[in-house]
């Protein structure tokens, strides 16, 4: 940032970022180069990649709900080969680190993908998308089970030295169990969290507003629940947390950091204001100046609880 | 590709379901082509807060204005009707790929349904400006929804109207009309927007007659800049089917390529 007196650098489990703001997977792509300077971002996070090409889910794939958006895109993908030959190298001209988000149908496939991606020098960290609600029936995801999460992360840990970010699902009874399982298996960082399994019905046509019937809810409507989840997770793990869910402003980012997040991801806001991440960065800086915070790390987990 | 705060010059109801907005486009430096669209921030509220895509209805480069004809359908468009002349609105664009007009095509046929009429009106205006003969079949639920008919006629488009209320818009009737127009005129290209049913008809006629054409697709969008993959459609690519993003790869596609489900 311009003001050298303010240090916004954070460490998300072995990966040092110049600032804590990055896009959420699936809400960012090369086309945004025309709108924002990618070098300003804490990190570049690509859309989840799968081993083989796959089509997306049936339309409509997005709908709006009060202060929220439901999506069921279904991870359309060109496969890992195209990804490593074309997508990943196109970002090497930027100095922001690149985080590869992986999606797979089995634990072994996650490990295989991680092994392949690890060979790329352009990939700085791996985000395990074990929490997409749009791939299996009823929104089922690997990240709903602590044992499966443990085994999955452990297998990936065995094949990569790169920092692992495990993206948790909020669609669980006790997120703390899953968070601990991921940490014990060797995850370097946790993303809290993916979207909330949701459904919306058009009362005039009586049809679901999403082609896949259910989808994942994101946006400001989810933020208070995400803040709670970050707080709960931060009570039981020792690894950094990336907050993700409804960040629209610098204050939203600060709120998540106070709850225990080290960095934040911005998703839905990018669709409303394509330059939202740059504005959010400026707002974080203003907050720091207002409260004379020299180092952003000073506020991580600093929610004041009077008990 | 950027968002612009543009001043609204007028925003008026023009029929039971349609509104017409004119904005001052003097700050928009990019060239705007028929078929391209803008992503509108319909309100500054938290609900609705997602943008809505609208294709350009009229590009007036003399007055530096852009016009949009929009169907009031849901919360976003309802909010847009509350905006008054003099207020500003945040529009992101121009986005997407517009229509193509070939020099050698002197006579073109347009088939539009409902709000698709707005999209093809901009194309018709440009084509007439290039001294092409433009024939347009406009289809709608009722006569009152055929808003642009008089406007199109005013600059020389040969307009045919069909409506559900008059029982003239059924597929058989439209097909007969097109066949008649093809006999009477030496048509070189086909353009369509607003109905998959009519688009399939145009595809089959294009194939039968060996005519090329283009279609503007509509789809719910998230980002409108190609990153979220919400607006995927399917197109033929050689012998294979592949997905394409309506927002950046379209919204205008070659007529024969689009797979209409």
Contacts between the chains, C-beta under 8 A, distances in Angstrom:
chain1	res1	chain2	res2	distance
A	26	B	227	7.9
A	26	B	228	6.5
A	26	B	229	7.8
A	27	B	223	7.0
A	27	B	227	6.4
A	27	B	228	6.1
A	28	B	227	5.7
A	29	B	225	7.6
A	29	B	226	6.0
A	29	B	227	3.3
A	31	B	1	7.8
A	31	B	225	4.7
A	31	B	226	4.2
A	31	B	227	5.8
A	31	B	248	6.4
A	32	B	225	6.3
A	32	B	227	6.2
A	34	B	1	4.3
A	34	B	2	7.7
A	34	B	225	8.0
A	35	B	1	6.1
A	35	B	2	6.4
A	35	B	225	7.2
A	47	B	227	7.5
A	47	B	229	7.6
A	55	B	243	6.1
A	56	B	229	5.9
A	56	B	232	5.3
A	56	B	243	6.7
A	59	B	219	6.6
A	59	B	220	7.0
A	59	B	231	7.9
A	59	B	232	7.3
A	60	B	219	7.9
A	60	B	220	4.5
A	60	B	230	7.9
A	61	B	220	7.0
A	61	B	222	7.8
A	61	B	229	7.5
A	61	B	230	4.5
A	61	B	231	7.6
A	61	B	232	7.3
A	62	B	50	7.9
A	62	B	220	5.6
A	62	B	221	7.3
A	62	B	222	4.7
A	62	B	228	7.4
A	62	B	230	4.3
A	63	B	220	7.1
A	64	B	47	7.6
A	64	B	48	5.6
A	64	B	49	7.5
A	64	B	50	4.8
A	64	B	75	7.5
A	64	B	76	7.7
A	66	B	46	7.5
A	66	B	47	4.4
A	67	B	46	4.7
A	67	B	47	5.6
A	67	B	49	6.9
A	69	B	50	6.1
A	69	B	222	7.3
A	71	B	222	6.8
A	71	B	228	7.5
A	71	B	230	6.6
A	73	B	228	6.8
A	73	B	229	5.1
A	73	B	230	6.1
A	76	B	229	5.3
A	76	B	232	6.2
A	76	B	243	5.9
A	219	B	49	7.7
A	220	B	46	6.4
A	220	B	49	8.0
A	270	B	223	6.6
A	270	B	227	7.7
A	271	B	50	6.3
A	271	B	51	6.9
A	271	B	222	5.1
A	271	B	223	4.6
A	271	B	224	7.9
A	271	B	228	6.8
A	272	B	41	6.9
A	272	B	49	5.7
A	272	B	50	6.5
A	272	B	51	6.5
A	273	B	3	7.1
A	274	B	1	8.0
A	274	B	2	7.8
A	274	B	3	6.6
A	274	B	92	6.6
A	274	B	223	7.5
A	274	B	225	6.4
A	275	B	3	7.8
